[in-house]
Amino acid sequence: MKFHSTKNTSYQVSFEEAVFKSLPPDNGLFYPNALPKLESYWLENLKGMSKTEIGLKVASQFIEDEIPADRLEKIIEETIDFDIPLTKVNNQIAALELFHGPTWAFKDVGARFLSRCMAYFIEQSNREITILVATSGDTGGAVAAGFFGIPGIQVKILYPKEKVSEIQRKQLTTWGGNITAYEVAGTFDDCQRLVKQSFLDNDLNKAMSLSSANSINIARLIPQSFYYFYAIQQSESIHNVISVPSGNYGNLTAGLWAWSMGLPIDRFIAASNENHVVPEYLRTGIYTPSASVQTYANAMDVGAPSNFVRMLELFGRDHVKMTQQISGFKLGDAEILKTMISCQEEYNYLLDPHGAIGYQALLNSLSDHEQGIFLETAHPVKFLDVVDKAFKRRQDFSEKINSFEGKKEIFQALPIDFESFKEALMA
């Protein structure tokens, strides 16, 4: 399959090229020339399949013969070698728990798949690459874990100073080896801007082979679609509504791709915090990117979501068509805490702040015949400060917290300045 730029459909590349280029030269995003359609008989037999079988079927539609089937199967086995359970919260709502991987967040899935695809291609060509990744919370830790120790790959992670939790920061800064962390005196949007500028800089591109591991990379999005199939596989309903806590909108885009491929999902909810530019677009038809606002759901603090253009592409930039399949929802910090408290008190289920938004969106909108599924995107341990605010007491996460004991943090502080970042990369 070929992938084209969202800004120029005549600019087309292979899967391998899309993985390593990450961005087209026109600063668009790569998009499949045609989203595949899965056979109805295959979809009807989901319940009898393994996670690997499902992932292999989905991934092979995009990758075709660029990675041999036996190697692709191994990549998928390694990508999803942890549980992804659909856990009942109440009679009408279930959580798709995506936090059972090594860094306790959904981004483990995309990062592990991407790293292993890159490793395969690097083996074939004997090249070296530098991965640039901006993180608002969980991406960087997942990428660091997924790429640590892979020969031929250097990883450079940018995160906003004092805008990630302590555990998130330690998952970025305690690796060493081929992982380098940069603490930027700005927001996630600033970090993302530095990454995008790097890909367009001639000097950097002459000096090194750059790629990205953010959700802008096509090899992050493809495996994220797998777990929508896992959700429907485990659901007992035929009328499923999926609520997706959304920041950069890669996760929702992946779900929409699964739906477009034929997965029976009645509708989606774009569940947002105070950075609600997409819900506002769904409401008004006007898209107005803005500066990001810091909230308790910090992994969603994105004011100019990159993947929104892929959502527009899917619906032919037709606002009416998009709103037929997606509704918007936003929740402020005070309501996030209230939702976390009420869910724990009523159902003994501890939400993280992002999952709380997804859960509350379902509470507000489900009809009697619908079954709600929200993506529980990260383990609450990653947001101890917010959990403590909600419950006025420290929850016992000692096993996970102690895993960082004795590990030294290593990072380089940077201003919001491209030349400073460029100098650090070239050093």
N, C-alpha and C positions, 0 to 999 in steps of 0.2 A: 504494500500500500504506500502511496505517496502522501506527503503532508505539505500543505500550502500555507503561505502567510495570510493572516487575516487582513492584511493591507494590500495584498497582491496575489490573486489566485494563480497567476502564471508562474510565480516563484515556487517551485516544488522540489522537495528533497525526499530521500529515503528515511526509514525509521532511524537507522544509524546516524545519518547526518543530522536529523532533528534532535536526537539525544545529545550529540556533542556540540552542535551549534547553539542549542537551547533557544536562541532568539534569531529570527531572520534579520538580515542587514537593514531592513526598513523599519525595524523596531515594532513590528507586529508580533503575533504569536503563531506558532505552528498549530495547524488544525487538520484532521483527516480529510482527504479529498471526498470520501463518502463514509458516513458512519455505517458499519455493517449491520445487517439484520440477521438475527438468530432464528433458526427453525423453530416453529411452534412445538413440534414433538419433543425437541430437546428441552425447551423451557418447561414443558409439562412434566418432565422427569427429573427436575432439579432435586427433589427430596431424596432420591436414591444415589446422588453423586457425592464424591468427596470434595473438599475445598480445592485440592490440587486439580482435579478434573475440571471443575468450573473455571478456575483461573486459567488453565491451559486453553480451554475452548475460547474464552474471551480474549486473552492476550494474542492468540494465534491469528485472530481476525485482523489485527492491526500489524503484527510483526511479520506474518506470513513465513517465508523461508529465510529471513535474514538471520535468525538464530535457529539452529537445528532443533527439532521437536524434543529430542531427549535432553538436550542442554536447557531448553526453555522449561521443560518439566522440572528439572533440578532447581533452576532459578526460582520457580514458583514454590516448590516445596520448602526451600530455605526462606523465602519471603514470608510465608504464612505458617511457620512452624510453632504457632501458639494459638490458643483458643480465641474465637471471635463469637461469643455467645449472645443470643437474644434473651435478655433477662426480664422477666415479668416484673413490672413495678406495681401496677394495679390491673383491674380487669380489662381495661381498654388501652393501656399504654405499656410499651416495653422499651427497654434500653438495649441498643446494639452496642455492646461493650468493646471498644477498640483500644483498650489500655492494657492488654495483657502481654504486649511485646516488651522488648528490652528497655525502652525508655518511657513506657507507660503512656503512650499517646498514639493516636491513629496514624501519625506520620511515619511510624516504623514501617508500615506496609509499603508506602511509596518509596521511602529511602532505601530499603533493603532490595527492592526490585530494581531500582535505578542503579545502585552500586554494582549489582551482579550482572546486569546487562552491559554496563560500561566495562566491567572486568573482562567479560567475554570478548568484546570488540577490541579492547587493548591487547589481549593475548594474540589476536589475529594480526595486529598491525605493529606491535612492539613500539607504541608511542607513549608519551607522558602527557598528562593533562593537569590543569588546575581547576578545581571546582570552586565557584563563588556562590555563597548562599547567605541571604538575609533572613533573619528569623525574628518573629514577634513573640516567640515562646518555645514551641515544641519542635519546629522544623530542624533547628540547628542540632539539638541533642540527638534526634533520630538520624540525621545525616552523619554526624560524628560517629555514632555507633555503627551505622551501616557501612561506612567507608573506612573505618579505622584499620590500618594495617594492609590495605589493598595496594599491591605494588603498582607503581606508575601513576598514582593519583595523589595530588596534594589538595587539601581542603581548607578553604579560608572562610570563616564564619563571622558575619557581622551581626551584632545584637545591640539594641538601644540601652544605654546606661540607665540603671534603676527602673527599667520598665519590663523586666522579666523577674520571675520569682527566684528565690535563692536556690532552690533545687534545679530549676530550669538553667540558671547560670552555671551551676556546678556540672550539669550534664554537657555544657559547652566547653568548659575551661579546664577540665581535669584529664585530658587525653594525652597531649603531647604527640610525639611521633609525626605523622603526616597530617595532623589536625592543628590549625592555628586559629585562635579566637581574637576578634577585634571588638572592643567595647567603644561604641560610637556615642558621642555626646549629642544625641538627637532622638528621633522617633524611628519606628519601623519603616515608615515611608522614606525617611532619609537614608536608611540602610539600603532599602530596595533601589532607591535612586542611584546610589553609588555603584551598586551591582550593574544596573542597566547601563550607566555611563561607561563602565569598564568594558562591556561587550562592544561598545561603539568606538572605543579609543584605539587608534591605529598603532600607537607605540606598544600598548599592552598586547594587542593581538599579534604583533610581529615577534614579541619577546616570549610569548607562551601561548599554549593552546587552552583557551578558556571554555568552560561549560558551567552550567548552573544546576543546582539540585532543588531550587524552589519549585513550587507547584506550577510555575510557568513551563517546566520541563515536561514534555509529553510522556516520558517514562515514569513520571510521578502520577500522572492522571490515570493512565490505563489501569494499574493495579488497584487504585482507589475505587474503581468501578466494581471490583470483585466483591467487596463486602456488601454491596447492595443486593447482589444475588444471594449472598449468605443470609441476609436478613429475610428476604422473601422465602428462601428455602426453609427457614425455621418458623415462619409465621403460620398461624392456623387460619388466618383470614384471607379473603379474596379482595378485600377493600382496604388496602394499606395506604396510609398517609405518612410520609417520611419528613421529619423536621430536622433540618441540618443547621447546626450552629455555624455561622458563616463569617469569615473575615476577608481572606483573599479570594474566596469563592472557588477554589480548586475542588473542594469536596463536593459542593453542590453540582459543579460542572460534571464531575465523574458520575454522580447519580443520574443526572440528566442523560448522559451518554448511555448508561445502562438501560434507562427507560426507552430511549430512542432505539436501542438494539432489540427491544421487544419485552423487556422485563415488566411484568404487570404491577405498576405503581399508580394509584389513582391520582395523587397530586403531591407536590412538595411544598414545604414552608421554608423560606429563607429567613432563618432566625438570627436576629442581629442584636448587638448592644447599641450604645449611643452613636456608633459609627454606622449609620443606617442609610447610606446613599442608595443601596440597591432596593430595600423596601420602599424608599421614597420614590424611586423610579417606577416600581411596580404600581404605586398608588397614583402617580401623576403623569408618567410617561416622560418625565424630564430627568436626565442623569447629570448630577452636579457633584463631581469629586470634591472633597474638602480635606482640610488638615485633619489628621487623626486625633481622636480624643482618648485620653487614658481612662480605662475602666477596670473593674474587677475581672472581667473576662478578657484578659490582656492579649491572648493569642488572636483575638478578633478585632484588635484596635488598628484597623486599616481604613483609611479615608479614601483611597484610590485603588480599589481592588483590581488586580491585573486580569484575573480570569473572567471578569464581566464581559469582555469582548468576545470570549468564546461562547458565553451564554447567548449573546446577541447573534452570533454566527449560527448557532443551532436553530434559532427561531426566525432566521432571515431578517433580523432587526425589526420584527413585527411585535410591537408592544402588546397588542391584543392576544396574539398567540401565546406569548410568554405568560401573561397573566391568567390564561386558561389552565396552565399547568403549575404555576408557582404563585403563592401569596407571600406577602412580607409580614414580618413581625419584629418589634423591637422591645427591649427590656432594659430598664435603667439599673444602676447599682443597688439601690435600696430594694427594688423588687427581686433582684437576683438573690439577695440574702433571705428575703421572705420565702422565696420559692425553695431554697435549700433547706430552710427550717421546716416548712410544712411537709415537704416530701419525706424528710427524715422522721418527723413525728407521726405522720399518717401511715407511712408504708415501710419505715425502717430502711430506706434506701438513701445513701449519701451521694448527692450530686456534686460534681465540680461546677464552677460558675458558668462554664460554657454549656455543659449539659443541662444546667438549670434553665437556660434560655430556650433550648430546644424542647424541654419538657413543658415549660409554661406555655409555649406556643401551641402545643397540642391541647393542653387543658382549655385554652381559650377558643379553640376552633373546631374540635372534633364533633361530628354529628353521631347520632346513635348507632348507625350501621357501620361506622368507620373504625378501624384499628390503627392506633398511632404507634409509630416507631421513631424514637429520637436517637441521634448518634451521641453516645457518651464518649466524647473524643479524647479525654485524658483522665487519668486517675486523680482524685482529689488531693493526694499527697503533693502534687505539683503546685498547689495553690493554698498552702497552709495558712498564709496570712488572711486570705478570704474566708477559709473554713473557720479560723479562729474568730473572725469578726461575726460570723453567723451564729456560732454556738457558744461563744464566750468561754471556751475551754479548748485545750489542746487535744485533738484526736490522736489515738495511738497508731502512728505509722512508723514505729521505731525500726522495723525491719528494713523498710525502704530508705529511711533517712540515714541509718547507720552504714549503708552501702558506700557512702562517700567518706567515711572516717579515714583520716590519714592521707587522703589524696590532695596534692597541691594544685591550686588554681594558677594557670598561666594564661595571661591575655595581654594585648597591647591596646592602650587607650588612644583613640583618634578623635579629632574634631569633625564637624560636618563639612568636610572639604575634600573634593575629589583628588586634588593634587597630593594631599597628604596620604590618602589611601593608595593612590597610584605609586607613590614613592615607597610605601611599605611593601606593596606587592613586588616591586622591581628590586628591592633590596636583596 
